[in-house]
Amino acid sequence: MRIGILSYHFPPEPAFIPGSLAEELTARGHEVRVLTGFPDYPGGQVYPGWRQRWRHQTHSERLTVRRVPRYAGGDGSARARTANWLSFAGSAALASRRYFRDLDALYVFQLPAATFAAAGVLRLLGRVPTVLHVQDLWTPEDPARPGESRRWAARSDAGLRRLYRQADVVVVGAPSMRELVLAGGAAPQRVRTVLNWTDERLFRPAEPGPAARGLVRRGDRCVVMHAGTIGVRQGLETAVRAAAALGDRMDLVLVGSGSEERRVRGLAAELRADNVRFVERRSPADMPQLYAAADYQLIMQRDLPELRASVPGKVPAVLSCGAPVVASAGGDTAELVERARAGLSCPPEDWAALADRFWLAAAIPPDARADMGRRGRDAYLRQMSLRAGVDRIEDLLRTVTADRAKSPATA
């Protein structure tokens, strides 16, 4: 098939799903054309060595990547985010008419940032069979939307609702997300669940080297590590309070950075939590060894409806590496961890409950922790692997193409 992929982010950005999907579909004999922007995540500035220009296209066997300019403002404000989205939407719409003109099917990697671009592209392409892969849902009350006007939030939400109705199939990454998508106007018979995979070339079981141990460990204490964004959706103040309550029984190591880092560091200092340590952001290639140097990986989510219906991207990475989990989360994330018997869980935003989980985690013998990790990896390979996910997406692309060909409207 001739398959188009529309994605706001694409490698060399950490966009594992669209990147690996494009590679795998190409390896299976399909012609794949990607339409995306110039790499600028997470800092909001175009990567060194890249220069935005209109006609930028790369070819590799059956894979073509077309990059179009977008506004790159790095302050993270609502105004800058609006400019990012709308500029990408305009550029993508202009390029898509010719670039995507003879597709058999279109796959849209649906982050909120791609909403207006997808709407514009579908309007121009007409009745191209489309699989919309929803990755994230925002509600008006989501703290990740600071400074947004009600008018702008309403426009973006309305755009997403239109996409639900236009797409032949809407794919969600977690079972509970299905209900939110249905509430947004998607037809029940068009919604499918495909769990996200991770970059399996990087995230697999590893042995920790001396450098990783030196960063993570301090003596023989149990180490629980959070690796990733320190932002409003994670609510890491809860983890700091829980760790502070346990004193020298365990260490909490926070690897990464984000908008809430200063606040979280301030709380740790205020509580005199000497067992809470911060490590600057590391390369994804370093993470498997850091995971292995710790005893558990911490998954934190705020108690928000859209987060209860999602599974963070680091969950498949952690499970693929065979790392035991402590999850302070609700909904699908907690259910996945419990069903796989891959670790411990507790309700979100409850520091006392999390302190209890930390205490139990430290008391569990190393052999039992290793068993948790093995069960988590087994669950990943069965349900969330690259092969399983791409098989499902490929099948959906074939199905929507065949169904559209049978439709009387195409005659």
C-alpha positions as CSV (number, residue, x, y, z in Angstrom):
1,M,0.0,0.0,0.0
2,R,0.9,3.7,-0.3
3,I,0.6,4.9,3.3
4,G,0.9,8.4,4.6
5,I,1.9,9.2,8.1
6,L,1.0,12.7,9.6
7,S,2.8,13.3,12.9
8,Y,3.8,16.5,14.7
9,H,6.9,14.8,16.1
10,F,9.2,12.3,14.3
11,P,12.8,11.0,14.9
12,P,15.3,12.3,15.7
13,E,12.8,13.5,18.3
14,P,11.8,10.8,20.8
15,A,8.8,9.8,18.8
16,F,9.0,6.1,19.0
17,I,5.6,5.1,17.8
18,P,5.4,7.0,14.4
19,G,9.1,6.4,13.8
20,S,9.2,2.7,14.4
21,L,5.8,2.2,12.6
22,A,7.2,3.9,9.5
23,E,10.3,1.7,9.5
24,E,8.4,-1.5,10.1
25,L,5.7,-0.8,7.5
26,T,8.5,0.0,5.0
27,A,10.3,-3.3,5.9
28,R,7.0,-5.1,5.2
29,G,7.0,-3.7,1.6
30,H,4.7,-0.7,1.9
31,E,5.6,2.7,0.4
32,V,5.5,5.2,3.4
33,R,5.4,9.0,3.2
34,V,5.8,10.9,6.4
35,L,4.7,14.6,6.8
36,T,6.1,16.2,9.9
37,G,7.9,19.3,11.3
38,F,11.5,20.1,12.0
39,P,12.8,18.5,15.3
40,D,12.5,20.8,18.3
41,Y,11.2,18.6,21.2
42,P,11.5,19.0,24.2
43,G,13.3,22.4,24.3
44,G,11.1,24.2,21.7
45,Q,14.1,25.2,19.6
46,V,15.1,23.5,16.3
47,Y,17.9,21.0,16.9
48,P,21.5,22.1,16.1
49,G,22.5,21.3,12.6
50,W,18.9,21.7,11.3
51,R,17.6,24.7,9.4
52,Q,13.9,25.2,8.7
53,R,13.1,25.5,5.0
54,W,10.2,24.7,2.8
55,R,11.5,21.9,0.5
56,H,13.2,19.5,2.8
57,Q,12.7,15.8,1.9
58,T,14.7,12.7,2.6
59,H,14.4,9.3,1.0
60,S,15.4,5.8,2.2
61,E,14.3,2.9,0.1
62,R,10.4,3.0,0.3
63,L,10.4,5.7,3.1
64,T,10.1,9.4,2.3
65,V,10.1,12.1,5.1
66,R,8.9,15.6,4.2
67,R,9.5,18.2,6.9
68,V,7.6,21.5,6.8
69,P,8.4,24.7,8.9
70,R,6.5,25.6,12.0
71,Y,7.0,28.3,14.7
72,A,9.6,27.3,17.2
73,G,9.1,29.4,20.3
74,G,10.6,27.9,23.5
75,D,8.8,29.6,26.3
76,G,6.1,27.0,26.7
77,S,3.3,29.7,27.0
78,A,-0.2,29.2,25.7
79,R,0.5,31.8,23.0
80,A,3.6,30.1,21.8
81,R,1.9,26.7,21.8
82,T,-1.0,28.2,19.7
83,A,1.6,29.5,17.2
84,N,3.3,26.1,17.1
85,W,0.1,24.3,16.3
86,L,-1.4,26.7,13.8
87,S,1.9,27.2,11.9
88,F,2.3,23.5,11.5
89,A,-1.3,23.1,10.4
90,G,-0.8,25.7,7.7
91,S,2.4,24.2,6.4
92,A,1.1,20.6,6.5
93,A,-2.1,21.6,4.6
94,L,-0.1,23.4,1.9
95,A,2.3,20.4,1.4
96,S,-0.3,17.6,1.7
97,R,-2.3,18.2,-1.4
98,R,0.6,17.1,-3.7
99,Y,2.6,15.0,-1.3
100,F,-0.3,12.8,-0.2
101,R,-2.3,13.0,-3.4
102,D,-2.4,9.3,-4.3
103,L,-2.4,7.5,-0.9
104,D,-4.2,4.3,-0.3
105,A,-4.5,5.1,3.4
106,L,-3.5,7.8,6.0
107,Y,-2.3,7.2,9.5
108,V,-2.5,10.2,11.9
109,F,-0.5,10.1,15.1
110,Q,-2.8,12.2,17.1
111,L,-1.3,14.4,19.8
112,P,-3.2,17.6,20.6
113,A,-0.6,19.5,18.6
114,A,-1.6,17.8,15.4
115,T,-5.4,18.5,15.7
116,F,-5.6,21.4,13.3
117,A,-3.1,20.0,10.9
118,A,-5.0,16.7,10.7
119,A,-8.3,18.6,10.1
120,G,-6.8,20.7,7.3
121,V,-5.1,17.7,5.6
122,L,-8.3,15.6,5.7
123,R,-10.3,18.5,4.3
124,L,-8.0,18.8,1.3
125,L,-7.5,15.1,0.7
126,G,-11.2,14.3,0.8
127,R,-12.1,10.7,1.3
128,V,-8.8,9.1,2.0
129,P,-9.2,6.1,4.3
130,T,-7.8,7.3,7.7
131,V,-6.7,5.6,10.9
132,L,-6.5,8.2,13.8
133,H,-4.2,7.1,16.6
134,V,-5.2,9.1,19.7
135,Q,-2.3,9.5,22.1
136,D,-3.4,12.1,24.5
137,L,-6.6,13.8,25.7
138,W,-6.9,17.1,27.4
139,T,-9.8,18.4,29.3
140,P,-10.4,22.1,29.9
141,E,-9.4,21.6,33.5
142,D,-6.1,19.9,32.7
143,P,-3.2,21.7,34.4
144,A,-1.1,21.1,31.3
145,R,-3.1,23.8,29.6
146,P,-2.1,26.8,31.6
147,G,-3.1,30.2,30.3
148,E,-5.4,28.9,27.5
149,S,-8.5,30.9,26.9
150,R,-11.9,29.1,26.9
151,R,-12.3,30.1,23.3
152,W,-9.1,28.5,22.2
153,A,-9.7,25.4,24.3
154,A,-13.2,25.1,22.8
155,R,-11.7,25.4,19.2
156,S,-9.2,22.6,19.8
157,D,-11.7,20.4,21.4
158,A,-14.2,21.0,18.6
159,G,-11.5,20.2,16.1
160,L,-10.8,16.8,17.8
161,R,-14.5,16.0,17.8
162,R,-14.6,16.5,14.0
163,L,-11.6,14.2,13.5
164,Y,-13.4,11.5,15.5
165,R,-16.3,11.7,13.1
166,Q,-14.1,11.9,10.0
167,A,-11.7,9.0,10.7
168,D,-12.6,5.5,9.5
169,V,-11.0,4.0,12.6
170,V,-10.0,5.7,15.9
171,V,-7.3,3.8,17.8
172,V,-6.8,4.4,21.5
173,G,-3.8,3.5,23.6
174,A,-5.7,2.4,26.7
175,P,-9.0,0.7,27.4
176,S,-10.6,3.5,29.4
177,M,-9.6,6.1,26.8
178,R,-12.3,4.4,24.6
179,E,-15.0,5.9,26.8
180,L,-13.6,9.4,26.5
181,V,-13.3,9.1,22.7
182,L,-16.9,7.9,22.5
183,A,-18.0,10.8,24.7
184,G,-16.2,13.0,22.1
185,G,-18.4,11.8,19.3
186,A,-16.6,8.7,17.9
187,A,-18.8,5.9,16.6
188,P,-18.5,2.8,18.9
189,Q,-17.9,0.5,16.0
190,R,-15.0,2.5,14.8
191,V,-12.9,2.5,18.0
192,R,-10.1,0.0,18.6
193,T,-7.5,-0.4,21.4
194,V,-3.8,-0.9,20.5
195,L,-1.4,-0.6,23.5
196,N,1.7,1.4,22.7
197,W,5.1,-0.2,22.3
198,T,8.6,1.3,23.0
199,D,11.9,1.5,21.2
200,E,13.0,-2.1,21.7
201,R,16.5,-1.5,20.4
202,L,17.1,0.7,23.4
203,F,14.7,-0.5,26.1
204,R,15.6,-4.1,27.0
205,P,17.1,-5.8,30.0
206,A,20.6,-4.6,30.9
207,E,23.3,-4.9,33.5
208,P,24.2,-1.7,35.3
209,G,27.7,-0.5,34.9
210,P,29.8,1.3,37.5
211,A,28.7,4.8,36.2
212,A,25.0,3.9,36.5
213,R,25.4,2.5,40.0
214,G,27.4,5.6,41.0
215,L,24.6,7.9,39.9
216,V,21.7,5.9,41.4
217,R,22.9,4.0,44.5
218,R,24.0,5.1,47.9
219,G,24.9,2.1,50.0
220,D,22.4,-0.8,50.3
221,R,19.2,1.2,50.6
222,C,16.2,0.3,48.4
223,V,16.2,2.8,45.5
224,V,12.9,3.9,43.8
225,M,13.6,5.9,40.7
226,H,11.4,8.3,38.7
227,A,12.9,8.9,35.2
228,G,11.3,11.4,33.0
229,T,9.4,14.7,33.1
230,I,9.0,16.5,36.4
231,G,5.8,18.3,35.4
232,V,2.3,19.2,36.5
233,R,0.8,15.8,35.4
234,Q,3.2,13.8,37.5
235,G,2.5,15.4,40.8
236,L,5.9,14.4,42.2
237,E,5.4,16.4,45.4
238,T,3.4,13.3,46.5
239,A,6.4,11.1,46.0
240,V,8.7,13.5,47.9
241,R,6.4,13.6,50.9
242,A,6.1,9.8,50.9
243,A,9.9,9.3,50.8
244,A,10.5,12.0,53.5
245,A,8.2,10.0,55.8
246,L,10.5,6.9,55.5
247,G,13.8,8.6,56.3
248,D,16.8,6.3,55.6
249,R,14.7,3.2,54.8
250,M,14.8,4.0,51.1
251,D,16.1,6.5,48.5
252,L,14.0,8.3,45.9
253,V,16.0,9.3,42.9
254,L,14.4,11.7,40.4
255,V,16.1,11.7,37.0
256,G,15.0,14.4,34.5
257,S,13.7,17.9,34.5
258,G,10.5,19.8,33.8
259,S,8.3,22.8,34.6
260,E,7.8,21.7,38.3
261,E,11.4,20.8,39.1
262,R,12.1,24.0,41.1
263,R,8.9,23.4,43.1
264,V,9.7,19.7,43.8
265,R,13.3,20.6,44.8
266,G,12.0,23.3,47.1
267,L,9.7,20.8,48.8
268,A,12.5,18.3,49.3
269,A,14.6,21.0,50.9
270,E,11.7,22.2,53.1
271,L,11.1,18.7,54.4
272,R,14.8,18.1,54.8
273,A,14.4,14.9,52.8
274,D,18.0,13.8,52.6
275,N,16.9,10.6,50.9
276,V,15.5,12.4,47.9
277,R,18.2,13.0,45.2
278,F,18.0,14.7,41.8
279,V,19.9,13.6,38.7
280,E,19.9,15.8,35.5
281,R,18.2,14.5,32.4
282,R,20.0,11.6,30.7
283,S,20.1,10.3,27.2
284,P,17.5,7.5,26.4
285,A,20.5,5.3,25.6
286,D,21.5,5.5,29.3
287,M,18.2,4.6,30.7
288,P,18.2,0.8,30.6
289,Q,21.4,0.7,32.8
290,L,19.9,3.3,35.2
291,Y,16.7,1.3,35.4
292,A,18.8,-1.8,36.3
293,A,20.8,0.1,38.9
294,A,17.6,1.0,40.8
295,D,15.3,-1.5,42.5
296,Y,12.0,-0.1,41.3
297,Q,10.8,2.4,38.7
298,L,8.2,4.9,39.9
299,I,5.1,5.8,37.7
300,M,3.4,8.9,38.9
301,Q,0.1,10.4,37.6
302,R,-2.2,13.1,39.0
303,D,-5.8,12.1,39.7
304,L,-7.3,13.5,36.5
305,P,-9.9,11.8,34.2
306,E,-7.7,12.0,31.1
307,L,-4.8,10.4,33.0
308,R,-6.9,7.6,34.4
309,A,-7.7,6.8,30.8
310,S,-4.1,6.7,29.6
311,V,-0.8,4.8,30.1
312,P,2.4,6.9,30.2
313,G,4.9,6.2,27.5
314,K,7.5,5.2,30.0
315,V,5.4,2.2,31.2
316,P,6.1,0.0,28.1
317,A,9.8,1.1,28.3
318,V,10.1,0.1,31.9
319,L,8.3,-3.2,31.4
320,S,10.3,-4.0,28.3
321,C,13.5,-3.6,30.4
322,G,12.2,-6.0,33.1
323,A,12.1,-3.4,35.8
324,P,9.7,-3.8,38.8
325,V,7.2,-0.9,39.2
326,V,5.7,1.2,41.9
327,A,2.7,3.0,40.5
328,S,1.0,6.0,42.1
329,A,-1.8,6.1,39.6
330,G,-5.4,5.2,38.8
331,G,-7.3,3.7,36.0
332,D,-5.5,1.8,33.2
333,T,-2.0,2.3,34.5
334,A,-2.7,0.7,37.9
335,E,-4.7,-2.0,36.3
336,L,-2.0,-2.9,33.8
337,V,0.7,-3.2,36.6
338,E,-1.6,-5.2,38.9
339,R,-2.8,-7.5,36.1
340,A,0.8,-8.2,35.0
341,R,1.9,-8.6,38.7
342,A,4.8,-6.4,37.7
343,G,4.9,-4.4,40.9
344,L,3.0,-2.4,43.5
345,S,0.3,0.3,43.1
346,C,-1.7,2.8,45.1
347,P,-4.2,5.6,44.5
348,P,-2.8,8.8,43.0
349,E,-2.1,11.9,45.0
350,D,-2.1,10.0,48.4
351,W,1.3,10.4,49.9
352,A,0.5,8.2,52.9
353,A,-0.6,5.3,50.7
354,L,2.5,5.8,48.6
355,A,4.7,5.8,51.7
356,D,3.2,2.4,52.6
357,R,4.0,1.1,49.1
358,F,7.6,2.4,49.5
359,W,7.9,0.7,52.8
360,L,6.6,-2.6,51.4
361,A,8.8,-2.3,48.3
362,A,11.9,-2.0,50.5
363,A,10.8,-5.1,52.5
364,I,10.4,-7.4,49.4
365,P,13.4,-9.7,48.9
366,P,15.5,-9.1,45.8
367,D,14.4,-12.5,44.2
368,A,10.8,-11.5,44.4
369,R,11.6,-8.1,42.9
370,A,13.3,-9.8,40.0
371,D,10.2,-12.0,39.5
372,M,8.1,-8.9,39.2
373,G,10.4,-7.6,36.5
374,R,10.2,-10.8,34.6
375,R,6.4,-10.9,34.7
376,G,6.3,-7.3,33.5
377,R,8.6,-8.1,30.5
378,D,6.5,-11.1,29.7
379,A,3.3,-9.0,29.7
380,Y,5.0,-6.4,27.4
381,L,6.1,-9.1,24.9
382,R,2.6,-10.5,24.8
383,Q,0.5,-7.4,24.7
384,M,2.6,-4.3,23.9
385,S,5.4,-5.3,21.7
386,L,6.4,-3.6,18.4
387,R,5.4,-6.6,16.4
388,A,2.0,-6.9,18.1
389,G,1.2,-3.2,17.7
390,V,2.3,-2.9,14.0
391,D,0.5,-6.0,13.1
392,R,-2.7,-4.5,14.4
393,I,-2.2,-1.0,12.8
394,E,-1.3,-2.6,9.5
395,D,-4.4,-4.8,9.6
396,L,-6.5,-1.7,10.3
397,L,-5.0,0.2,7.4
398,R,-5.8,-2.7,5.1
399,T,-9.3,-2.9,6.4
400,V,-10.2,0.8,6.1
401,T,-8.8,0.8,2.5
402,A,-10.8,-2.3,1.5
403,D,-14.0,-0.9,3.2
404,R,-13.6,2.5,1.5
405,A,-13.2,0.7,-1.9
406,K,-16.5,-1.1,-1.3
407,S,-18.3,2.1,-0.2
408,P,-20.9,3.3,-2.8
409,A,-19.7,6.9,-2.2
410,T,-16.4,6.0,-4.0
411,A,-18.2,4.7,-7.1
